[in-house]
Each structure stands twice: as structure tokens, then as C-alpha cells.
Amino acid sequence: SAADLEAARAHGELMFAASAALGASRPPPVRSCSSGSGHLGAGVLPGISPSVSGGSASNNNWPSGGSHAGTGGGGAPLTIGHVHAVLEVRSVLQALLGAIGAIARVDGDADEPELGSGPSPAHGLALRRALAELVQTARGFFDDEAYAAERVHALGLQRELLVLLTKLHLAVSLAPDRAKPAGREANRRLKTFVNSLWMHFPPAPSIAAMQSWSIITPVYSESILYSQAELLTRLSDGRSLLDVLKQLYAQEWAHFLQRIGVHVSTDPSEYHICWADVQLARQVRLWASMRGQTLTRTMVGMMQYERALALISRVECPSEAMSPAEAGATIGAKFSLVIAAQLYAQFKAEGDPRAADIEWLLLRFPTLRIAFVSPWPPPPAESAAGGVGSVRADGSARELSRPGVRPTLFATLARVDPESGALVTDATVALPGNPFLGEGKPENQNIALPFALGEKVQLVDMNQEGYLEEALKMRSLLAEFELTLAGQPPRTVVGFTEHIFTEASGFVTAVYMALQERYFCAFHQRVADVPLDVRMHYGHPDVLDKLHFLQRGGIARSSKAVNLNEDIFAAYNTMLRGGSVVFREYISVGKGRMTNLSEICAFEVKLAQGAAEQCMSRDVYRLTRALMLPRLMSFYYSGLGFYIHQVLMMRVTLMIGFYIH
């Protein structure tokens, strides 16, 4: 049949192209571009004559063993796989150019538009001619198989282009039914990113013009990287944590085994891990930590901001315009990430494995820094009267009027040298006294705040996660600070949404917390921002104007008990001193929440106790006296009033039941 003949012809043409690309000396048969279906590019642009290209498109003089054959620029020899990839990529490009040409032809056949309303038919004709010349040029990319294979292979010898070519080949050769990602999380992230592109957000400035920002992530005694003991310890149901993770993420576990070169013929979850293999053990620990609420997961996610800026920098300034060192310096001036780990020096002195895990993170990300309290153990306090309390800038000392001087402690900023692996101190700041008096988290943030060098500071908890596609929109979020309307207070806090990734565990309590957080992080804050104008700062992952807050008491209050909900006092502070808070939904980060009932109850108790402490604070007293009645009522019912009315409703319900009986 005609179909069989066409298939045989296509197969013969492919095999001949492969032979030519591999350096065969036999010349090909003469083929004309106007020979209908005999040419791969025939009929790509309807209505265009081959003569438009400005000459004969026949390919009568195919060189044998010349520059169109053999290896790509002296590299590795071409293979049949290269030719397959070239032909598939080329066919898709031909179809794309054909579609563009068809659109141009339709536009050219339409009536001539009015002046200034669009392109004229002459423009469409010029476009069709240019496309026809590109597709039908003799001995070009779309006509000469050996030349196309040789050129693509020559480009593929470059590492970055080889990665792009591999992805392009995968995209054009993937069946439509397999194009959709198999993972549920991948689908969710793609949908979230595409949907956000339809939202309104400021145009992104260039990297040179964007504002700089720093991220502070406090960590106390939480997990850094799951240890072997943590993964193998049996839980209450008899399973280990690793077994639970392998069951929850069975598909990702199977893909992980494929990546490390393990081929399992049976159930992948039954694969026995050889913990004696140090490298394999590290990979398994990392895989499990990236699916738990660990600092490693947070740091890998937050470093996506640096990766996104590097990608944007390569687009804005190619390598020939800016050296890698200059690009790295520009990115470093715009973004920095600091781990606020108060107890790192104690971990190091006591041989705690968490110190080694933190150093591994610092070694993996050379631009990552750590802020901690040093030295440890603290030096002994002086007991004699008249001890030195402080030293002035001119060198004169001030003596204390009472005996007993507190240990001299410092806030230290350090990094790990990539070559030696040793910890290098970049800066130290003397602390006035004991830094562990107040609430732990705000004290930790205040210790690291002097080392946040950006114009803005972002507060991120240690159980959060960042995404590359969301990091690409960070420049637009930082531009929100510059969009203050006339007559309105300046924007000092910009908040955005969170995705609760612990919902994927499927536990009833985890789903409950995810639904609750979805309501609070999206619906509640959306209405609290517009029209109520009472959206506060609730901590993560808001971005704050650091210069504004440094002149007004800092980013968090740390007094014991009173500032139990420490983050919201930053909102009270800025609203009383001329700032404003806004909320945006076109960007998001991940967040982990509690998955068992006891932790959920403890979290709800903390919020309720913090609300009670707020009622006794001078900040709320001053704010309620300054707000107009509509905002005052909105502030009451969206925050403190919720807990008050819960108590009233419970008492009224009990009284009604008592009187009924």
C-alpha cells in the first residue's frame, strides 16, 4: 500500500542519514525539494513555491567524508541515537515553523488593516518568504541530514547545551499520554505556578536594579539531617520512620533507587540498605530528610532563590558579557541566607552530630552562613567588685558598681571554607549579657539580625520549603515595597501564602491542620488585607523592611510570657509607627505542620495563651485607641475576639443546656 511504501521510504532515508552522519563515503541519491512527499520539509508552508528561497533547492553535490560527515568538531563519534534525536527535533521545528507560516499566510490574505492597528499583508509575505528560505535552503539544517547531525552533535559537546538538547529531545519524543508528570507533588507545583501567572503582580526589575534581601532561619534543637538511628527506631505501630516514608512516597523511593543505580526486581520498599556504605547511607538520610520537617529541607528550598537569580542572570547577562565571578558577586550582593543556630557552639563542644550536619550544609552551599553564640562553655564570671562591664570606643572602661560580672558572649557569623572544610569566622558582635533570657525564637532572630545585610529581611521557620518556580517571582514581590500609593503609609511588611506539605501524609490530623492553615493563610488573610485592612504579621514567610524595623525596636519582641506570640508584635509596632502590611497570593512557599493530636493541641494552646498575653500588652492598648471604629471592630473579630467569643459561646451553650434540663 501507499502507507507501507512511505514507511519503507522513510526508514531507508533514516538509515542513509545515519550512515552519512557516521562518516560513510557513498553519495546519496539526488532528491529535489519540490518532489512532494519525498522531502521531509515539503508542504510545510502552504502556498509558498520552492523558488521563493532564491535558488534551486536540490541537493546534488553532497560531499562524502567532508565537513558534513564524521565527528562533530573532533569530539566523540556520532551514533544512530544522535541521528534519531536530530530528526525528531528537526521535525518538530518544521511543524512549528509551518504553523507560524500558516498564521502569517492567513493574516496576509485578510483585508488590509487600518493604520496603526497591526501588520500589513506585506509583512506577512516577508515572513513567509523568510520561513521558506530557512526551511528549504539547500544543504541546510532542514535538508542535509548529515550536516544537521554533525552540527547538533558539535553543539552537544558543550555541557550546558547538551543538557538542553537532551531535554528538548525528551520533550519532542515523549508520548502525549506520558507528558504529564507522574508525581502528585509535581502536578500540584505546575498547576500552582501556571495559575499564579494569571494574577496581577509588578513587573520584575533586573537583578542589578532589584532590592536585596536576607533570609533568617532560626533553629534550636530540631532535626538537621535524619540520623540512621532516627530512621530505624521503631515507632508505636512497630514500623520505623524510614518504612513509613517509603510507604508514603513509594513512587519517589523507586525513582531514588533508580538514580543511585539500584535495580530491584521485587518491591522497592523491600530493598535492604547497606548502612556500612557511607555514601549510600548519606544519600538515604538526605532522601528521608527531604520528606520530613528538617533544616536540610528548608535550606535546600531556600537556596532555590540563589539558583533562580543565577538562572535569571544568565539570561540577562550571557557568559561572554559577565564572568562567572562577577555574576556570583552580583547575586551575593542581592541575596544571603543565615542560619540562626544559638546552640551550634554547644553542639560542637559536646560532639553532638547536629554540628557535623550543619557543617555539611555549609559545605554544600558555600554562600550559606551561620550565626551562633560563642564561646562555649562561657568564660567564668568575675566575682570581684569593680569588674569591667563595657569598653568605650576610645578605649576607656566602665566599672560595675556591684560584684559579679556576666560572662562575655559574642554573636558570631561563620562559614565553611570549601577547600579546607574548616569553620571560618567572618564577624563577631559583643552581646550585652545573657541572650537566653526571653522567648527562644525571637532571641535567636535578634542574634542573627546584625548579619542580615540585605535591605529587606525574610523570616523563615526551619520546617519550611522553597520552590524554584516560585523563587523566580521574588523580584516582583520585593518591588511591592516601592508601590506605595500617594497619601498611604509606606509598605513595611509584605506577606504571602503557604502550602502545607504535610497534608501529603494522608493522616486525618495532618489533613485537618492543612485545611485550617489553608483557611487562615489564604481566605482569612485575603479578606483581612482587603477590604478590612487589618492583616498583621504572623511570622513566616513575610518579608520585612529591615531598615524600617531596625529604627523602631527590631523585628520581634522577646520578653518572656508577654511576647509568647512574638511575630505579631512587629505588626503592632509598624502600624503604630507609620507602616503598613499587605498580602499577596502570586507566590508561595511550603510549610510543615503537626501531624499528631497532642502537638496540635499544644499549638492551639500556645496561640490562645499568646492572645491572652496580647490583651495585657501596651501595644494592643495603644493600637485600639488609634484605630477608627471599622478597623477596630475588624481587628477585634479577626484576632483577639475569636478566643473571647469562643469562651462566651461555650458558656452560653452550657447555660442553655442547664436551663433546658
BAPALO-362595 format. One record per residue (C-alpha): residue number from 1; residue in one letter; x, y, z. Coordinates in steps of 0.5 Angstrom, whole numbers, plus 2048, in hexadecimal, padded with zeros to 3 digits. Layout:
N
<NUM "A" <X Y Z>>
...
***
This chain:
661
<1 "S" <800 800 800>>
<2 "A" <802 807 800>>
<3 "A" <803 808 807>>
<4 "D" <808 802 807>>
<5 "L" <80C 805 801>>
<6 "E" <80C 80B 805>>
<7 "A" <80E 808 80B>>
<8 "A" <814 804 808>>
<9 "R" <816 80A 804>>
<10 "A" <816 80E 80B>>
<11 "H" <81A 808 80E>>
<12 "G" <81F 808 808>>
<13 "E" <820 80F 809>>
<14 "L" <821 80F 810>>
<15 "M" <827 809 80F>>
<16 "F" <82A 80D 80A>>
<17 "A" <82A 813 80E>>
<18 "A" <82D 80F 814>>
<19 "S" <833 80C 80F>>
<20 "A" <834 813 80C>>
<21 "A" <835 816 814>>
<22 "L" <839 810 816>>
<23 "G" <83E 812 810>>
<24 "A" <83C 80E 80A>>
<25 "S" <83F 810 804>>
<26 "R" <83A 80D 7FF>>
<27 "P" <836 814 7FC>>
<28 "P" <82E 814 7FD>>
<29 "P" <829 814 7F7>>
<30 "V" <827 81A 7F4>>
<31 "R" <821 81D 7F8>>
<32 "S" <81D 823 7F6>>
<33 "C" <81A 828 7FB>>
<34 "S" <814 828 7F6>>
<35 "S" <813 821 7F6>>
<36 "G" <80D 821 7FA>>
<37 "S" <80D 81C 800>>
<38 "G" <814 819 7FE>>
<39 "H" <816 81F 802>>
<40 "L" <816 820 80A>>
<41 "G" <814 827 809>>
<42 "A" <80F 827 803>>
<43 "G" <809 82A 804>>
<44 "V" <80B 82E 80B>>
<45 "L" <809 834 809>>
<46 "P" <803 834 804>>
<47 "G" <802 839 7FE>>
<48 "I" <80A 83A 7FE>>
<49 "S" <80E 838 7F8>>
<50 "P" <814 835 7F9>>
<51 "S" <817 83A 7F4>>
<52 "V" <816 83F 7FA>>
<53 "S" <81C 83D 7FD>>
<54 "G" <820 840 7F8>>
<55 "G" <823 83B 7F4>>
<56 "S" <823 833 7F3>>
<57 "A" <822 82F 7F9>>
<58 "S" <824 829 7F6>>
<59 "N" <82A 825 7FA>>
<60 "N" <82E 822 7F4>>
<61 "N" <835 824 7F7>>
<62 "W" <835 820 7FE>>
<63 "P" <83C 820 800>>
<64 "S" <83F 819 802>>
<65 "G" <843 819 808>>
<66 "G" <844 820 808>>
<67 "S" <842 825 80E>>
<68 "H" <83A 823 80E>>
<69 "A" <83C 81C 810>>
<70 "G" <841 818 815>>
<71 "T" <841 81B 81C>>
<72 "G" <83F 822 81F>>
<73 "G" <845 826 81F>>
<74 "G" <84A 821 821>>
<75 "G" <845 81E 827>>
<76 "A" <842 818 828>>
<77 "P" <840 814 822>>
<78 "L" <838 815 820>>
<79 "T" <834 80F 821>>
<80 "I" <82D 80D 81F>>
<81 "G" <82A 810 825>>
<82 "H" <82C 816 823>>
<83 "V" <829 816 81C>>
<84 "H" <823 814 81F>>
<85 "A" <823 81A 824>>
<86 "V" <825 81E 81E>>
<87 "L" <81F 81C 81A>>
<88 "E" <81A 81C 820>>
<89 "V" <81C 823 822>>
<90 "R" <81C 826 81B>>
<91 "S" <815 823 819>>
<92 "V" <812 827 81F>>
<93 "L" <816 82D 81D>>
<94 "Q" <813 82C 816>>
<95 "A" <80C 82C 819>>
<96 "L" <80D 832 81D>>
<97 "L" <80F 836 817>>
<98 "G" <80A 833 813>>
<99 "A" <805 835 818>>
<100 "I" <808 83C 818>>
<101 "G" <808 83D 811>>
<102 "A" <800 83B 810>>
<103 "I" <7FF 840 815>>
<104 "A" <803 845 811>>
<105 "R" <7FF 843 80B>>
<106 "V" <7F8 844 80E>>
<107 "D" <7FA 84B 810>>
<108 "G" <7FD 84C 80A>>
<109 "D" <7F6 84A 806>>
<110 "A" <7F2 84E 80B>>
<111 "D" <7F0 855 809>>
<112 "E" <7F5 85B 80A>>
<113 "P" <7F4 85D 811>>
<114 "E" <7F3 865 813>>
<115 "L" <7F9 869 814>>
<116 "G" <7FD 867 81B>>
<117 "S" <7F8 861 81C>>
<118 "G" <7FD 85C 81A>>
<119 "P" <802 859 815>>
<120 "S" <801 85A 80E>>
<121 "P" <800 854 809>>
<122 "A" <807 856 806>>
<123 "H" <80A 854 80D>>
<124 "G" <806 84D 80D>>
<125 "L" <809 84C 806>>
<126 "A" <810 84E 808>>
<127 "L" <80F 849 80E>>
<128 "R" <80D 843 80A>>
<129 "R" <813 844 805>>
<130 "A" <818 844 80B>>
<131 "L" <815 83E 80E>>
<132 "A" <815 83B 807>>
<133 "E" <81C 83C 806>>
<134 "L" <81E 83A 80D>>
<135 "V" <81B 833 80B>>
<136 "Q" <81C 832 804>>
<137 "T" <823 834 803>>
<138 "A" <828 82F 800>>
<139 "R" <82D 82C 804>>
<140 "G" <82A 82F 80B>>
<141 "F" <827 82C 811>>
<142 "F" <821 82A 80F>>
<143 "D" <823 827 808>>
<144 "D" <82A 824 80A>>
<145 "E" <829 81E 80F>>
<146 "A" <831 81D 810>>
<147 "Y" <832 825 810>>
<148 "A" <82C 825 815>>
<149 "A" <82F 81F 819>>
<150 "E" <836 822 819>>
<151 "R" <834 829 81C>>
<152 "V" <830 827 821>>
<153 "H" <835 822 824>>
<154 "A" <83A 827 824>>
<155 "L" <836 82C 828>>
<156 "G" <834 826 82C>>
<157 "L" <83C 825 82E>>
<158 "Q" <83A 82B 832>>
<159 "R" <838 829 839>>
<160 "E" <832 82E 83A>>
<161 "L" <830 82E 833>>
<162 "L" <830 826 834>>
<163 "V" <82B 826 83A>>
<164 "L" <826 82B 836>>
<165 "L" <827 826 830>>
<166 "T" <825 820 834>>
<167 "K" <81F 824 837>>
<168 "L" <81D 826 830>>
<169 "H" <81E 81F 82D>>
<170 "L" <81A 81C 833>>
<171 "A" <814 822 832>>
<172 "V" <813 820 82B>>
<173 "S" <814 819 82B>>
<174 "L" <80F 818 831>>
<175 "A" <808 815 830>>
<176 "P" <803 81A 832>>
<177 "D" <800 815 837>>
<178 "R" <807 815 83B>>
<179 "A" <808 81C 83A>>
<180 "K" <804 81D 841>>
<181 "P" <809 81C 847>>
<182 "A" <807 816 84B>>
<183 "G" <808 819 852>>
<184 "R" <803 81D 855>>
<185 "E" <807 822 858>>
<186 "A" <80A 824 851>>
<187 "N" <803 825 84E>>
<188 "R" <801 829 854>>
<189 "R" <807 82D 853>>
<190 "L" <806 82E 84C>>
<191 "K" <7FF 830 84D>>
<192 "T" <800 835 852>>
<193 "F" <806 838 84E>>
<194 "V" <801 839 848>>
<195 "N" <7FB 83B 84C>>
<196 "S" <800 841 84F>>
<197 "L" <802 843 848>>
<198 "W" <7FB 846 847>>
<199 "M" <7FB 84A 84D>>
<200 "H" <7FD 851 84E>>
<201 "F" <804 853 850>>
<202 "P" <809 858 84F>>
<203 "P" <80E 858 849>>
<204 "A" <814 855 84B>>
<205 "P" <81A 859 84B>>
<206 "S" <821 857 849>>
<207 "I" <826 854 84E>>
<208 "A" <82A 85A 84E>>
<209 "A" <824 85E 850>>
<210 "M" <820 85A 855>>
<211 "Q" <821 85A 85C>>
<212 "S" <825 856 860>>
<213 "W" <822 851 866>>
<214 "S" <825 84D 86B>>
<215 "I" <821 846 86E>>
<216 "I" <822 845 875>>
<217 "T" <820 83E 877>>
<218 "P" <820 83C 87F>>
<219 "V" <822 835 881>>
<220 "Y" <822 833 889>>
<221 "S" <823 82B 88A>>
<222 "E" <81F 829 884>>
<223 "S" <821 824 87F>>
<224 "I" <826 826 87A>>
<225 "L" <827 81F 876>>
<226 "Y" <824 819 878>>
<227 "S" <829 814 87B>>
<228 "Q" <829 80D 87A>>
<229 "A" <826 80C 881>>
<230 "E" <820 810 880>>
<231 "L" <81F 80D 879>>
<232 "L" <81F 806 87C>>
<233 "T" <81C 807 883>>
<234 "R" <815 803 884>>
<235 "L" <80F 807 885>>
<236 "S" <809 806 889>>
<237 "D" <806 802 883>>
<238 "G" <80C 7FD 882>>
<239 "R" <80F 801 87C>>
<240 "S" <815 805 87B>>
<241 "L" <815 80C 879>>
<242 "L" <818 80A 872>>
<243 "D" <813 805 871>>
<244 "V" <80D 80A 872>>
<245 "L" <811 80F 86D>>
<246 "K" <812 809 868>>
<247 "Q" <80B 807 868>>
<248 "L" <808 80F 868>>
<249 "Y" <80D 810 862>>
<250 "A" <80D 809 85E>>
<251 "Q" <80E 80C 857>>
<252 "E" <813 811 85A>>
<253 "W" <817 80C 85D>>
<254 "A" <817 807 857>>
<255 "H" <81A 80D 853>>
<256 "F" <81F 80E 858>>
<257 "L" <822 807 858>>
<258 "Q" <822 808 850>>
<259 "R" <826 80F 851>>
<260 "I" <82B 80B 855>>
<261 "G" <82C 805 850>>
<262 "V" <828 800 854>>
<263 "H" <824 7FB 850>>
<264 "V" <81E 7F8 854>>
<265 "S" <81A 7F2 851>>
<266 "T" <816 7F2 857>>
<267 "D" <812 7F7 85B>>
<268 "P" <817 7FD 85C>>
<269 "S" <814 7FE 863>>
<270 "E" <818 7F7 865>>
<271 "Y" <81F 7FA 863>>
<272 "H" <824 7F9 868>>
<273 "I" <828 7FE 869>>
<274 "C" <82F 7FD 86B>>
<275 "W" <831 802 870>>
<276 "A" <838 801 870>>
<277 "D" <839 804 869>>
<278 "V" <83A 80B 86C>>
<279 "Q" <838 80F 865>>
<280 "L" <832 80B 865>>
<281 "A" <830 80C 86C>>
<282 "R" <830 813 86B>>
<283 "Q" <82C 813 865>>
<284 "V" <827 80F 868>>
<285 "R" <827 814 86E>>
<286 "L" <826 81A 869>>
<287 "W" <821 817 866>>
<288 "A" <81D 816 86C>>
<289 "S" <81E 81D 86F>>
<290 "M" <81C 820 868>>
<291 "R" <815 81D 86A>>
<292 "G" <815 81F 871>>
<293 "Q" <815 825 875>>
<294 "T" <81C 826 876>>
<295 "L" <821 82C 875>>
<296 "T" <824 829 86F>>
<297 "R" <81E 829 86B>>
<298 "T" <81D 830 86D>>
<299 "M" <824 832 86B>>
<300 "V" <824 82F 864>>
<301 "G" <81D 832 863>>
<302 "M" <81F 839 865>>
<303 "M" <826 838 861>>
<304 "Q" <821 838 85B>>
<305 "Y" <821 83F 85B>>
<306 "E" <828 840 859>>
<307 "R" <827 83B 854>>
<308 "A" <822 83F 851>>
<309 "L" <826 845 851>>
<310 "A" <82B 841 84E>>
<311 "L" <827 83F 848>>
<312 "I" <824 846 847>>
<313 "S" <82B 849 847>>
<314 "R" <82D 844 841>>
<315 "V" <827 847 83D>>
<316 "E" <828 84E 83F>>
<317 "C" <830 84E 83E>>
<318 "P" <833 848 83A>>
<319 "S" <839 845 83C>>
<320 "E" <83D 849 837>>
<321 "A" <83A 84F 83A>>
<322 "M" <83C 84E 841>>
<323 "S" <841 849 844>>
<324 "P" <83E 843 849>>
<325 "A" <842 847 84F>>
<326 "E" <83E 84E 84D>>
<327 "A" <838 84A 84D>>
<328 "G" <839 847 853>>
<329 "A" <83B 84D 857>>
<330 "T" <834 851 854>>
<331 "I" <830 84B 856>>
<332 "G" <834 84B 85D>>
<333 "A" <832 853 85E>>
<334 "K" <82B 851 85D>>
<335 "F" <829 84B 861>>
<336 "S" <82C 848 867>>
<337 "L" <82A 842 86C>>
<338 "V" <82B 842 873>>
<339 "I" <82A 83C 878>>
<340 "A" <829 83F 87F>>
<341 "A" <82B 839 883>>
<342 "Q" <82C 83B 88A>>
<343 "L" <82F 835 88D>>
<344 "Y" <834 833 887>>
<345 "A" <83A 834 88B>>
<346 "Q" <837 830 891>>
<347 "F" <836 82A 88C>>
<348 "K" <83D 82B 889>>
<349 "A" <840 82B 890>>
<350 "E" <83C 825 892>>
<351 "G" <83D 821 88C>>
<352 "D" <835 821 88A>>
<353 "P" <834 81E 883>>
<354 "R" <830 824 881>>
<355 "A" <836 828 881>>
<356 "A" <839 824 87C>>
<357 "D" <832 824 878>>
<358 "I" <832 82C 878>>
<359 "E" <83A 82C 875>>
<360 "W" <838 827 870>>
<361 "L" <832 82C 86E>>
<362 "L" <837 832 86E>>
<363 "L" <83C 82E 86A>>
<364 "R" <837 82C 865>>
<365 "F" <834 833 864>>
<366 "P" <83B 838 864>>
<367 "T" <837 83E 865>>
<368 "L" <833 83C 86B>>
<369 "R" <835 83F 872>>
<370 "I" <833 83D 879>>
<371 "A" <832 842 87F>>
<372 "F" <833 83F 886>>
<373 "V" <835 841 88D>>
<374 "S" <83C 840 88F>>
<375 "P" <841 83E 892>>
<376 "W" <83E 837 895>>
<377 "P" <83F 836 89B>>
<378 "P" <83E 83D 89D>>
<379 "P" <844 840 8A1>>
<380 "P" <844 840 8A8>>
<381 "A" <840 846 8AB>>
<382 "E" <845 84B 8AF>>
<383 "S" <843 84C 8B7>>
<384 "A" <847 852 8B9>>
<385 "A" <844 858 8B9>>
<386 "G" <845 85E 8B4>>
<387 "G" <846 859 8AE>>
<388 "V" <846 85B 8A7>>
<389 "G" <83F 85C 8A5>>
<390 "S" <840 85F 89E>>
<391 "V" <845 863 89A>>
<392 "R" <844 869 896>>
<393 "A" <846 86B 88F>>
<394 "D" <84C 86F 892>>
<395 "G" <84F 869 896>>
<396 "S" <84C 86B 89D>>
<397 "A" <849 866 8A1>>
<398 "R" <843 867 8A5>>
<399 "E" <843 863 8AC>>
<400 "L" <83D 860 8AF>>
<401 "S" <83A 862 8B6>>
<402 "R" <839 85B 8B8>>
<403 "P" <83C 855 8B9>>
<404 "G" <83B 84F 8B3>>
<405 "V" <83C 850 8AC>>
<406 "R" <838 84C 8A7>>
<407 "P" <83C 848 8A2>>
<408 "T" <83F 84C 89C>>
<409 "L" <83B 849 896>>
<410 "F" <83B 84A 88F>>
<411 "A" <836 849 889>>
<412 "T" <83B 846 883>>
<413 "L" <83A 846 87C>>
<414 "A" <83E 840 879>>
<415 "R" <83E 83C 872>>
<416 "V" <842 836 870>>
<417 "D" <848 836 86B>>
<418 "P" <846 832 865>>
<419 "E" <84E 830 864>>
<420 "S" <850 82E 86C>>
<421 "G" <849 82D 86F>>
<422 "A" <84B 831 875>>
<423 "L" <846 836 878>>
<424 "V" <848 83D 877>>
<425 "T" <845 843 87B>>
<426 "D" <843 849 877>>
<427 "A" <841 84D 87C>>
<428 "T" <83F 84E 884>>
<429 "V" <83A 852 887>>
<430 "A" <83B 853 88F>>
<431 "L" <835 852 893>>
<432 "P" <833 856 899>>
<433 "G" <831 850 89D>>
<434 "N" <82E 849 89D>>
<435 "P" <82A 848 897>>
<436 "F" <826 843 899>>
<437 "L" <821 847 89E>>
<438 "G" <81B 848 89A>>
<439 "E" <817 843 895>>
<440 "G" <81C 83F 891>>
<441 "K" <81A 840 88A>>
<442 "P" <81A 848 88A>>
<443 "E" <820 848 88E>>
<444 "N" <823 843 888>>
<445 "Q" <821 848 883>>
<446 "N" <824 84E 886>>
<447 "I" <82A 84B 887>>
<448 "A" <82B 84A 87F>>
<449 "L" <827 850 87D>>
<450 "P" <82E 854 87D>>
<451 "F" <831 84F 878>>
<452 "A" <82B 850 873>>
<453 "L" <82E 855 86E>>
<454 "G" <828 856 869>>
<455 "E" <823 85C 869>>
<456 "K" <81E 857 86B>>
<457 "V" <81D 851 86F>>
<458 "Q" <819 84B 86F>>
<459 "L" <817 847 875>>
<460 "V" <817 83F 873>>
<461 "D" <816 83A 878>>
<462 "M" <81A 833 878>>
<463 "N" <815 82F 875>>
<464 "Q" <813 832 86F>>
<465 "E" <815 831 868>>
<466 "G" <816 835 862>>
<467 "Y" <815 834 85A>>
<468 "L" <819 836 854>>
<469 "E" <813 838 850>>
<470 "E" <810 83D 856>>
<471 "A" <817 840 857>>
<472 "L" <817 843 850>>
<473 "K" <812 847 852>>
<474 "M" <816 84A 858>>
<475 "R" <818 850 855>>
<476 "S" <811 852 854>>
<477 "L" <80F 851 85B>>
<478 "L" <815 856 85D>>
<479 "A" <812 85B 858>>
<480 "E" <80C 85B 85C>>
<481 "F" <80F 860 861>>
<482 "E" <810 865 85C>>
<483 "L" <809 865 85A>>
<484 "T" <806 86A 860>>
<485 "L" <800 86E 85E>>
<486 "A" <800 875 85F>>
<487 "G" <7FE 877 866>>
<488 "Q" <7FE 870 868>>
<489 "P" <803 86E 86D>>
<490 "P" <80A 86A 86B>>
<491 "R" <809 863 86A>>
<492 "T" <80E 860 86F>>
<493 "V" <80B 858 86F>>
<494 "V" <809 854 869>>
<495 "G" <806 84D 86B>>
<496 "F" <805 848 866>>
<497 "T" <802 841 866>>
<498 "E" <804 83A 869>>
<499 "H" <803 833 866>>
<500 "I" <802 82E 86C>>
<501 "F" <806 828 869>>
<502 "T" <805 823 86F>>
<503 "E" <7FE 822 86C>>
<504 "A" <801 81D 867>>
<505 "S" <802 818 86D>>
<506 "G" <7FB 817 86D>>
<507 "F" <7FA 817 874>>
<508 "V" <7F3 819 877>>
<509 "T" <7F6 81E 87C>>
<510 "A" <7FB 821 876>>
<511 "V" <7F5 822 871>>
<512 "Y" <7F2 826 877>>
<513 "M" <7F8 82A 878>>
<514 "A" <7F9 82B 871>>
<515 "L" <7F1 82D 870>>
<516 "Q" <7F2 832 876>>
<517 "E" <7F8 835 873>>
<518 "R" <7F5 836 86C>>
<519 "Y" <7EF 83A 86F>>
<520 "F" <7F4 83E 873>>
<521 "C" <7FA 83F 86E>>
<522 "A" <7F5 841 868>>
<523 "F" <7EE 842 86A>>
<524 "H" <7EF 846 870>>
<525 "Q" <7F5 84A 86F>>
<526 "R" <7F2 84C 868>>
<527 "V" <7EC 84F 86B>>
<528 "A" <7F0 852 871>>
<529 "D" <7F4 855 86C>>
<530 "V" <7EF 858 867>>
<531 "P" <7EA 85B 869>>
<532 "L" <7EB 85A 871>>
<533 "D" <7F2 85D 871>>
<534 "V" <7F4 859 877>>
<535 "R" <7F8 854 874>>
<536 "M" <7FE 853 879>>
<537 "H" <805 850 879>>
<538 "Y" <805 849 87B>>
<539 "G" <80C 847 87A>>
<540 "H" <80E 842 875>>
<541 "P" <80E 843 86F>>
<542 "D" <80D 84B 86F>>
<543 "V" <813 850 86C>>
<544 "L" <814 856 870>>
<545 "D" <817 85D 86F>>
<546 "K" <81E 85C 873>>
<547 "L" <820 863 874>>
<548 "H" <819 865 876>>
<549 "F" <819 860 87C>>
<550 "L" <820 861 87E>>
<551 "Q" <81E 868 880>>
<552 "R" <818 866 883>>
<553 "G" <81A 861 888>>
<554 "G" <81B 85B 884>>
<555 "I" <817 855 880>>
<556 "A" <815 851 886>>
<557 "R" <814 852 88E>>
<558 "S" <817 84D 892>>
<559 "S" <814 84F 899>>
<560 "K" <812 848 89D>>
<561 "A" <80B 847 89D>>
<562 "V" <808 84D 89B>>
<563 "N" <80B 84C 894>>
<564 "L" <809 845 893>>
<565 "N" <807 846 88C>>
<566 "E" <80D 84A 88A>>
<567 "D" <80C 84C 883>>
<568 "I" <805 850 883>>
<569 "F" <808 855 888>>
<570 "A" <80C 857 882>>
<571 "A" <806 859 87E>>
<572 "Y" <803 85D 884>>
<573 "N" <80A 860 884>>
<574 "T" <80A 862 87D>>
<575 "M" <803 864 87D>>
<576 "L" <803 869 883>>
<577 "R" <80A 86C 880>>
<578 "G" <807 86E 879>>
<579 "G" <808 867 875>>
<580 "S" <803 862 871>>
<581 "V" <802 85B 870>>
<582 "V" <800 858 869>>
<583 "F" <7FE 851 867>>
<584 "R" <800 84E 860>>
<585 "E" <7FE 847 85D>>
<586 "Y" <802 846 857>>
<587 "I" <808 843 85B>>
<588 "S" <808 83E 860>>
<589 "V" <80D 839 864>>
<590 "G" <80C 832 867>>
<591 "K" <80B 832 86F>>
<592 "G" <80A 82B 873>>
<593 "R" <805 82B 879>>
<594 "M" <804 826 87F>>
<595 "T" <801 81F 87D>>
<596 "N" <7FF 81C 884>>
<597 "L" <7FA 81F 888>>
<598 "S" <7FE 820 88E>>
<599 "E" <802 825 88A>>
<600 "I" <7FC 828 887>>
<601 "C" <7F9 82A 88E>>
<602 "A" <800 82C 891>>
<603 "F" <800 831 88A>>
<604 "E" <7F9 834 88B>>
<605 "V" <7FA 835 893>>
<606 "K" <800 839 891>>
<607 "L" <7FC 83D 88C>>
<608 "A" <7F7 83E 892>>
<609 "Q" <7FC 840 897>>
<610 "G" <7FF 845 893>>
<611 "A" <7F8 848 891>>
<612 "A" <7F7 849 899>>
<613 "E" <7FE 84C 89A>>
<614 "Q" <7FD 851 894>>
<615 "C" <7F7 853 897>>
<616 "M" <7FB 856 89D>>
<617 "S" <801 859 899>>
<618 "R" <801 860 898>>
<619 "D" <802 85F 890>>
<620 "V" <7FB 85D 890>>
<621 "Y" <7F8 862 894>>
<622 "R" <7FC 868 890>>
<623 "L" <7F9 865 88A>>
<624 "T" <7F2 864 88C>>
<625 "R" <7F2 86C 88E>>
<626 "A" <7F5 86E 887>>
<627 "L" <7F0 869 882>>
<628 "M" <7EA 86C 87F>>
<629 "L" <7E4 868 881>>
<630 "P" <7E3 864 87B>>
<631 "R" <7EA 862 87B>>
<632 "L" <7EA 861 883>>
<633 "M" <7E4 85C 882>>
<634 "S" <7E7 858 87C>>
<635 "F" <7EE 858 881>>
<636 "Y" <7EA 855 887>>
<637 "Y" <7E6 850 883>>
<638 "S" <7EC 84D 87F>>
<639 "G" <7F0 84C 884>>
<640 "L" <7EF 84D 88C>>
<641 "G" <7E8 84D 88B>>
<642 "F" <7E8 846 888>>
<643 "Y" <7EA 843 88F>>
<644 "I" <7E6 847 893>>
<645 "H" <7E0 845 88F>>
<646 "Q" <7E2 83E 890>>
<647 "V" <7E1 83E 897>>
<648 "L" <7DB 842 897>>
<649 "M" <7D8 83D 892>>
<650 "M" <7DA 837 897>>
<651 "R" <7D7 83A 89D>>
<652 "V" <7D0 83C 89A>>
<653 "T" <7D0 835 897>>
<654 "L" <7D1 832 89E>>
<655 "M" <7CC 837 8A1>>
<656 "I" <7C6 836 89B>>
<657 "G" <7C7 82E 89D>>
<658 "F" <7C7 82F 8A4>>
<659 "Y" <7C0 833 8A4>>
<660 "I" <7BD 82E 89F>>
<661 "H" <7BE 829 8A4>>
***
